[in-house]
């Protein structure tokens, strides 16, 4: 009986450390879905690549070229 319990503990430890999938950070997932339209080139970009200038949304690329 003791050998069976030890075997189950070993199998459980192997599952926990090697097979279990890592958790996905929900904050990163939500941030990647926030797309905003650039008013200059009419292309959607992630929120972190948009600058608000004079009430207009401008992407980093258009801002660098202007």
Secondary structure, 3 states (H helix, E strand, C coil): CHHHHHHHHHHHHHHHHHHCCCCCCHHHHHHHCCEEECCCCCCEEEHHHEEEECCEEEEHHHHHHC
